[in-house]
Amino acid sequence: MKIKLSELRRLNFVEKVTLHCHDQSLYLVSARIDNAERYVTDEQGNFLKSFNKLELQSKFKGITVGEMVLRHQSPYDEMIGLSEEPSNNTLEVLIGGEAYALQPGDSDRLN
């Protein structure tokens, strides 16, 4: 199931935002609303995605989010000697919200 970013902006509260980390550092975004996880899209219905997680975090500025997490599931267990049997190896880490994301003009803070 999907939800547009503009629809999220109209909500009072989003329970959880998840940045899904895929191969080559591609991130997709989902949001949990009323205990249902939905992938977030732009106005054209395309998945909200980026190679920059901070860029995605900044899209949630002004939206009240309960928690924001980074989720990674590795398909390579057998390459490191683990069983080839299907297993849940999900790593989920709590990350800061949009307040920690760099905003335009903030690059001078890094120096």
Residue frames as a rotation matrix with the C-alpha (Angstrom) as fourth column:
MET 1
0.579 0.815 0.000 0.00
0.815 -0.579 0.000 0.00
0.000 0.000 -1.000 0.00
LYS 2
-0.488 -0.756 0.437 1.19
0.775 -0.605 -0.182 3.55
0.402 0.250 0.881 -0.74
ILE 3
0.580 0.593 -0.559 0.64
0.732 -0.680 0.037 7.07
-0.358 -0.430 -0.828 0.60
LYS 4
0.365 -0.413 0.834 1.64
0.541 -0.635 -0.551 10.40
0.757 0.653 -0.008 -0.93
LEU 5
-0.621 -0.674 -0.400 3.98
0.746 -0.353 -0.564 12.68
0.240 -0.649 0.722 1.00
SER 6
-0.731 0.408 0.548 1.36
-0.300 -0.912 0.279 15.44
0.613 0.039 0.789 0.67
GLU 7
0.366 0.877 -0.312 -1.18
-0.075 0.362 0.929 13.19
0.927 -0.317 0.199 2.43
LEU 8
0.026 -0.452 -0.892 1.28
0.897 0.403 -0.178 12.60
0.440 -0.796 0.416 5.28
ARG 9
-0.862 -0.414 0.291 1.66
0.297 -0.879 -0.372 16.35
0.410 -0.235 0.881 5.69
ARG 10
-0.230 0.871 0.433 -2.08
-0.483 -0.489 0.727 16.60
0.845 -0.042 0.533 6.43
LEU 11
0.367 0.333 -0.868 -1.89
0.478 0.733 0.483 14.12
0.798 -0.593 0.110 9.31
ASN 12
0.817 -0.036 0.576 -1.45
-0.469 -0.624 0.625 15.23
0.337 -0.780 -0.527 12.91
PHE 13
0.187 -0.709 0.680 0.95
-0.796 0.296 0.528 12.39
-0.575 -0.641 -0.509 13.73
VAL 14
0.489 -0.162 -0.857 2.94
-0.554 0.701 -0.449 9.67
0.674 0.694 0.254 11.95
GLU 15
0.976 -0.022 0.219 3.80
-0.167 0.571 0.804 6.74
-0.143 -0.821 0.553 14.23
LYS 16
0.215 -0.923 0.318 7.00
0.146 0.352 0.924 5.69
-0.966 -0.152 0.211 12.52
VAL 17
0.797 -0.129 -0.590 9.03
-0.601 -0.271 -0.752 6.57
-0.063 0.954 -0.294 9.43
THR 18
0.466 -0.631 0.620 11.37
0.203 0.758 0.620 3.89
-0.861 -0.163 0.482 8.09
LEU 19
0.373 -0.484 -0.791 14.23
-0.911 -0.350 -0.216 4.47
-0.173 0.802 -0.572 5.68
HIS 20
0.838 -0.031 0.545 14.81
0.066 0.997 -0.045 1.12
-0.542 0.074 0.837 3.97
CYS 21
0.067 -0.908 -0.413 18.45
-0.796 -0.298 0.527 0.66
-0.602 0.293 -0.743 2.95
HIS 22
0.918 0.218 0.332 18.94
0.038 0.784 -0.619 -1.34
-0.395 0.581 0.711 -0.25
ASP 23
0.284 -0.852 0.441 21.94
0.902 0.393 0.180 -2.21
-0.326 0.346 0.879 -2.44
GLN 24
-0.348 -0.599 0.722 24.29
0.817 -0.571 -0.081 0.63
0.461 0.561 0.687 -3.37
SER 25
-0.807 -0.017 -0.591 22.91
0.468 -0.630 -0.620 2.84
-0.362 -0.777 0.516 -0.57
LEU 26
-0.645 0.711 0.280 19.52
-0.082 -0.428 0.900 3.38
0.760 0.557 0.334 -2.18
TYR 27
-0.926 0.361 -0.113 16.91
0.138 0.043 -0.990 4.36
-0.353 -0.931 -0.090 0.40
LEU 28
-0.416 0.897 0.152 13.13
0.213 -0.067 0.975 3.94
0.884 0.438 -0.163 0.10
VAL 29
-0.903 0.114 0.414 10.71
-0.412 -0.501 -0.761 5.38
0.121 -0.858 0.500 2.66
SER 30
-0.273 0.884 -0.379 7.71
0.468 0.466 0.751 3.89
0.841 0.028 -0.541 4.42
ALA 31
-0.684 0.165 0.710 5.44
-0.613 -0.658 -0.438 5.30
0.395 -0.735 0.552 7.12
ARG 32
-0.710 0.491 -0.506 3.42
0.616 0.780 -0.107 3.44
0.342 -0.388 -0.856 9.74
ILE 33
-0.717 0.614 0.329 -0.04
-0.649 -0.760 0.003 4.91
0.252 -0.212 0.944 10.21
ASP 34
0.303 0.869 0.391 -2.73
-0.951 0.301 0.068 3.18
-0.059 -0.393 0.918 12.28
ASN 35
0.065 -0.430 0.901 -0.41
-0.434 0.801 0.413 0.15
-0.899 -0.417 -0.134 12.60
ALA 36
0.769 0.125 0.627 -0.19
0.476 0.543 -0.692 -0.24
-0.426 0.831 0.358 8.80
GLU 37
-0.202 -0.918 -0.341 3.08
0.165 -0.375 0.912 0.30
-0.965 0.128 0.227 6.95
ARG 38
0.824 0.466 0.322 2.79
0.427 -0.135 -0.894 2.18
-0.373 0.874 -0.310 3.64
TYR 39
-0.279 -0.909 0.310 5.46
0.922 -0.164 0.350 3.19
-0.267 0.383 0.884 1.16
VAL 40
0.241 0.283 -0.928 5.67
0.194 -0.951 -0.240 6.94
-0.951 -0.122 -0.284 0.64
THR 41
-0.019 -0.164 0.986 5.38
0.993 0.109 0.038 8.35
-0.114 0.980 0.161 -2.88
ASP 42
-0.911 -0.184 -0.370 5.63
0.118 -0.974 0.193 11.71
-0.396 0.132 0.909 -4.60
GLU 43
-0.222 0.892 -0.394 2.63
-0.546 -0.448 -0.708 13.35
-0.808 0.058 0.587 -6.29
GLN 44
-0.088 0.136 -0.987 3.08
-0.972 0.203 0.115 11.23
0.216 0.970 0.114 -9.43
GLY 45
0.862 0.476 0.174 2.94
-0.506 0.825 0.252 7.99
-0.023 -0.306 0.952 -7.45
ASN 46
0.333 -0.834 -0.440 6.68
-0.076 0.441 -0.894 7.27
0.940 0.331 0.084 -7.72
PHE 47
0.621 -0.161 -0.767 8.37
0.746 0.423 0.515 5.84
0.242 -0.892 0.383 -4.64
LEU 48
0.861 -0.416 0.294 10.13
-0.482 -0.852 0.205 8.45
0.165 -0.318 -0.933 -2.53
LYS 49
0.757 -0.652 0.028 13.77
0.637 0.747 0.190 7.39
-0.145 -0.126 0.981 -2.88
SER 50
0.797 -0.598 0.082 17.28
-0.552 -0.777 -0.303 8.78
0.245 0.196 -0.950 -2.74
PHE 51
0.339 -0.794 -0.505 20.92
0.487 0.607 -0.628 7.82
0.805 -0.033 0.592 -2.34
ASN 52
-0.707 -0.541 0.455 21.11
-0.029 -0.620 -0.784 10.41
0.706 -0.567 0.423 0.45
LYS 53
-0.224 0.661 -0.716 19.28
0.878 0.455 0.146 9.57
0.422 -0.596 -0.683 3.68
LEU 54
-0.652 -0.051 -0.756 19.63
0.515 -0.762 -0.392 13.13
-0.556 -0.645 0.524 5.00
GLU 55
-0.923 0.363 -0.128 17.75
-0.335 -0.593 0.732 14.40
0.190 0.719 0.669 1.94
LEU 56
-0.324 0.837 -0.441 14.90
0.302 0.533 0.790 12.02
0.896 0.123 -0.426 2.75
GLN 57
-0.359 0.155 -0.920 14.89
0.932 0.012 -0.361 12.98
-0.045 -0.988 -0.149 6.43
SER 58
-0.912 -0.064 -0.405 14.56
0.107 -0.991 -0.083 16.65
-0.396 -0.119 0.911 5.51
LYS 59
-0.709 0.705 0.013 11.34
-0.054 -0.072 0.996 15.90
0.703 0.706 0.089 3.58
PHE 60
-0.003 0.720 -0.694 9.66
0.782 0.434 0.447 15.26
0.623 -0.542 -0.565 6.94
LYS 61
-0.941 -0.322 -0.104 10.32
0.325 -0.774 -0.544 18.75
0.094 -0.546 0.833 8.28
GLY 62
-0.679 0.707 0.199 7.14
-0.718 -0.696 0.023 20.03
0.155 -0.127 0.980 9.91
ILE 63
0.242 0.729 -0.640 5.59
-0.389 0.677 0.625 16.56
0.889 0.098 0.447 10.26
THR 64
0.096 -0.162 0.982 5.25
-0.989 0.097 0.113 15.17
-0.114 -0.982 -0.151 13.78
VAL 65
0.240 -0.155 -0.958 6.94
-0.394 0.887 -0.242 11.75
0.887 0.436 0.152 13.69
GLY 66
0.943 0.167 0.289 6.98
-0.331 0.364 0.871 9.35
0.040 -0.916 0.399 16.66
GLU 67
0.255 -0.914 0.315 10.22
-0.111 0.296 0.949 7.67
-0.961 -0.277 -0.026 15.60
MET 68
0.736 -0.171 -0.655 12.44
-0.672 -0.072 -0.737 7.53
0.079 0.983 -0.168 12.55
VAL 69
0.397 -0.570 0.719 14.51
-0.189 0.716 0.672 4.40
-0.898 -0.403 0.176 11.89
LEU 70
-0.053 -0.495 -0.867 16.96
-0.997 0.068 0.022 3.03
0.048 0.866 -0.497 9.37
ARG 71
0.535 0.315 0.784 16.22
-0.398 0.912 -0.095 -0.60
-0.745 -0.261 0.614 8.38
HIS 72
-0.153 -0.626 -0.764 18.58
-0.983 0.177 0.052 -2.96
0.103 0.759 -0.643 6.58
GLN 73
0.655 0.294 0.696 17.96
-0.343 0.937 -0.074 -6.57
-0.674 -0.190 0.714 5.60
SER 74
-0.268 -0.876 -0.400 20.94
-0.859 0.030 0.511 -8.39
-0.436 0.481 -0.761 4.13
PRO 75
0.813 0.536 -0.225 20.41
-0.577 0.692 -0.434 -11.02
-0.076 0.483 0.872 1.44
TYR 76
0.315 -0.826 -0.468 24.03
-0.572 0.228 -0.788 -12.19
0.757 0.516 -0.400 1.79
ASP 77
0.596 -0.058 0.801 24.03
-0.758 0.288 0.585 -14.40
-0.265 -0.956 0.127 4.90
GLU 78
0.932 -0.207 0.298 25.41
0.252 0.960 -0.121 -17.38
-0.261 0.188 0.947 3.00
MET 79
0.613 -0.739 0.279 28.39
0.089 -0.287 -0.954 -15.29
0.785 0.610 -0.110 1.84
ILE 80
-0.060 -0.639 0.767 29.60
-0.815 -0.412 -0.407 -14.93
0.576 -0.649 -0.496 5.41
GLY 81
-0.814 -0.401 -0.420 29.09
-0.205 0.875 -0.438 -18.55
0.543 -0.270 -0.795 6.38
LEU 82
-0.575 0.688 0.443 25.58
-0.616 -0.009 -0.787 -18.33
-0.538 -0.726 0.429 7.83
SER 83
-0.462 0.481 0.745 22.82
0.414 0.860 -0.299 -20.76
-0.785 0.170 -0.596 6.99
GLU 84
-0.986 0.168 0.004 21.12
-0.058 -0.363 0.930 -20.48
0.157 0.916 0.368 3.63
GLU 85
-0.362 0.900 -0.244 17.81
0.926 0.377 0.018 -21.16
0.108 -0.219 -0.970 5.38
PRO 86
-0.026 0.419 0.908 15.45
0.238 -0.879 0.413 -18.20
0.971 0.227 -0.077 5.32
SER 87
-0.128 -0.027 -0.991 15.84
0.992 -0.009 -0.128 -16.14
-0.006 -1.000 0.028 8.48
ASN 88
0.837 0.421 0.349 15.05
0.405 -0.906 0.123 -12.67
0.368 0.038 -0.929 9.71
ASN 89
-0.092 -0.937 -0.337 18.28
0.995 -0.099 0.003 -10.69
-0.036 -0.335 0.941 9.88
THR 90
0.494 0.393 0.776 16.66
0.505 -0.856 0.112 -7.26
0.708 0.336 -0.621 9.99
LEU 91
-0.505 -0.626 -0.595 18.76
0.861 -0.410 -0.300 -4.52
-0.056 -0.664 0.746 11.54
GLU 92
0.388 0.681 0.621 16.73
0.592 -0.701 0.398 -1.50
0.706 0.213 -0.675 12.63
VAL 93
-0.518 -0.677 -0.523 18.40
0.855 -0.379 -0.354 1.54
0.041 -0.631 0.775 14.18
LEU 94
0.615 0.696 -0.370 16.70
0.736 -0.675 -0.048 4.58
-0.284 -0.243 -0.928 15.65
ILE 95
-0.489 -0.745 0.453 17.94
0.843 -0.538 0.025 7.75
0.225 0.394 0.891 13.93
GLY 96
-0.630 0.210 -0.748 17.32
0.260 -0.850 -0.458 11.41
-0.732 -0.483 0.480 14.56
GLY 97
0.396 0.867 0.302 14.49
0.711 -0.081 -0.698 13.17
-0.581 0.492 -0.649 12.79
GLU 98
0.553 -0.112 0.826 14.68
0.715 -0.445 -0.539 16.00
0.428 0.888 -0.166 10.32
ALA 99
0.981 -0.195 0.007 16.22
-0.166 -0.813 0.558 18.25
-0.103 -0.548 -0.830 12.97
TYR 100
0.302 -0.922 0.244 19.51
0.022 0.262 0.965 16.41
-0.953 -0.286 0.100 12.40
ALA 101
0.335 -0.139 0.932 19.39
0.909 0.310 -0.280 16.60
-0.250 0.941 0.230 8.62
LEU 102
-0.681 -0.626 -0.379 21.43
0.454 -0.768 0.452 19.29
-0.574 0.136 0.808 6.93
GLN 103
0.549 0.830 -0.100 19.39
0.510 -0.427 -0.746 22.08
-0.662 0.359 -0.658 5.44
PRO 104
0.478 -0.381 0.791 20.38
0.740 -0.311 -0.597 24.18
0.474 0.870 0.133 2.40
GLY 105
0.480 -0.383 0.790 23.17
-0.290 -0.918 -0.270 26.54
0.828 -0.099 -0.551 3.43
ASP 106
0.916 -0.075 0.394 24.33
-0.372 0.209 0.904 24.36
-0.151 -0.975 0.164 6.34
SER 107
0.754 -0.640 -0.150 27.50
0.435 0.656 -0.617 23.12
0.493 0.400 0.773 4.62
ASP 108
0.076 -0.753 0.653 29.55
-0.335 -0.636 -0.695 25.74
0.939 -0.166 -0.301 6.45
ARG 109
0.639 0.216 0.739 28.68
-0.768 0.128 0.627 23.96
0.041 -0.968 0.247 9.74
LEU 110
0.966 -0.249 -0.065 30.78
0.244 0.967 -0.076 21.00
0.081 0.057 0.995 8.62
ASN 111
0.290 -0.916 0.275 34.01
0.306 -0.184 -0.934 23.01
0.907 0.355 0.227 8.52
